[in-house]
Amino acid sequence: MPKKPPEIVAAVDLGSNSFHMIVCSLTDGNLQTLDRLKEMVRLAAGLDSRNYLDTDTQERALVCLEKFGQRIRNFSPESVRVVGTSTLRQAKNSQQFLYKAEKALNHPIHIISGIEEARLIYQGVAHSLGSNANLRLVMDIGGGSTEYIIGSGDTPRIKESTPMGCVLVSNAFFKDGKLSKNAFTQATLFAQQQLEPIQKQFQRKNWDEAIGASGSLKAIDKVLQAKNWSNNGITREGLELLVAHINQCNHVDELNLPELDPERLPVFPGGVAILYATFKSLGIEQMTVSDGALREGLIQDLLGRIYDHDIRSATVQALADRYHIDKDHAARIKRTISCMLEQLGDDFCGPNHEHVVQFLNWAADLHEIGLDIALGQYHKHSAYIIENGDFAGFSRQDQILLSIIVRAHRRKFSRTYFNKLPAPWNVDAPILTIILRLSVLLHRNRQEHELPDFKISMIKSKIRLQFPDQWLAQAPLTYADLIQEADYLKSAGFKLEFA
């Protein structure tokens, strides 16, 4: 029986400047916004020269997350998505912070790559604008990174993330709020340097309309309208007037700009410099501003998972095609995995069971992609591609988990592979990997014939396989492989018995 969709869903975006949360009701696939919360935390400002997040910033962030947590703490796990972006990608001590942050929210936090962030931003913008055939350039200035996407309808075609954001640029060039014409020129040049590698791809001739998303661009838009420097979104002419005004001031406190939130004042010049550089480098004359952004994209992505249109499954199939995997062989392995999981029961891996099935099937599909590079050590090549590729829909944690299962699916088996995984995966992933290992082993001859009606049981670290009488005697290679496998597993504290 299909699972009933949740009645309320939520998305939380732990950005480098602001934390955002959106809560929506979900009825027959239709969303209605119930609540929006936003707080400027300026996470990026808390990174020191060694990329460690300082204690004061962590505390400020946790106070905010306690408030968010009060709203969503009791929501079901499948109804909430929480992601961290640029600063949490960079911070060397992000894992310690995430542990405390997840306790505050009572939900896991997934770190996403810049390219995944770009994809989700585009989804949020596309959903808020509706579908049209135009090629759109979408830009989003965050606190620690700026994303650029070209797409049409709800499909992003080109995605890039650059390591510049309003907090980082403001801290680097307008320290303590000090302004000067020279500082603004240097900030603009810095942003143009970041754009140089992608300038050709994103030039004006490659798209029909420019759309901005996020707080910095909304703030600039509001200021330009309030000053009557532009009456049609953000224009090149209006931006020139704003830059001239900033260059006449010595400190952000002197800006005196209507409609500008005082909280945004310290990071406003950095955002303007990034936008000005973008207009100049890409040949933009006018940009409209969208209400949709990352959190709206997260909600759309969450709906896909709820209604069985998980973008991650499409990503896996695209990778399987790209790396020419043997799909018949993968299907055989997945059938055997399904047979094992059915025998082990729905309580296997507890509340994580649904995710266990997903990840094992993805691992079965991708475990041989490394063969496209070389036969020798192909499992290591497969794991490297999975961990380091840009996989639409996958968080960093998703990719690391999947890569570890694939890395450990053959030959040496060590518990140390799984030590860096968060709970409950540090306990569950070794068991998942053993299921994949046994399924692959039983199909080593790669022939299309049904396996015998075998039985499997697992009690703690003891795994038992039972085959029909005489079957192993007629399959000497499988018997030899099982003896070798028992030896591999024994070194990790597992006991494999078979008869």
FENJO-V120397 format. One record per run of one state. SS is the DSSP state (helix for helix, strand for strand, loop for the rest). FROM is the first residue (numbers start at 1). LEN is the number of residues. If there is no record, write none. Layout:
ss=[SS & SS]
from=[FROM & FROM]
len=[LEN & LEN]
This chain:
ss=[loop & strand & loop & strand & loop & strand & loop & helix & strand & loop & strand & loop & helix & loop & helix & strand & loop & helix & loop & helix & loop & strand & loop & helix & loop & strand & loop & strand & loop & strand & loop & helix & loop & helix & strand & loop & helix & loop & helix & loop & strand & loop & helix & loop & strand & helix & loop & strand & helix & loop & helix & loop & strand & loop & helix & loop & helix & loop & helix & loop & helix & loop & helix & loop & helix & loop & helix & loop & helix & loop & helix & loop & strand & loop & strand & loop & helix & loop & helix & loop & strand & loop]
from=[1 & 8 & 15 & 18 & 28 & 30 & 41 & 43 & 47 & 48 & 53 & 54 & 55 & 73 & 77 & 80 & 85 & 86 & 91 & 94 & 106 & 110 & 112 & 114 & 130 & 135 & 142 & 146 & 153 & 155 & 163 & 166 & 174 & 175 & 178 & 179 & 181 & 197 & 204 & 207 & 209 & 214 & 215 & 227 & 234 & 236 & 248 & 251 & 252 & 255 & 262 & 283 & 286 & 290 & 294 & 307 & 311 & 323 & 327 & 345 & 350 & 367 & 369 & 373 & 378 & 389 & 396 & 408 & 415 & 419 & 425 & 443 & 455 & 460 & 462 & 467 & 472 & 475 & 476 & 491 & 495 & 499]
len=[7 & 7 & 3 & 10 & 2 & 11 & 2 & 4 & 1 & 5 & 1 & 1 & 18 & 4 & 3 & 5 & 1 & 5 & 3 & 12 & 4 & 2 & 2 & 16 & 5 & 7 & 4 & 7 & 2 & 8 & 3 & 8 & 1 & 3 & 1 & 2 & 16 & 7 & 3 & 2 & 5 & 1 & 12 & 7 & 2 & 12 & 3 & 1 & 3 & 7 & 21 & 3 & 4 & 4 & 13 & 4 & 12 & 4 & 18 & 5 & 17 & 2 & 4 & 5 & 11 & 7 & 12 & 7 & 4 & 6 & 18 & 12 & 5 & 2 & 5 & 5 & 3 & 1 & 15 & 4 & 4 & 1]
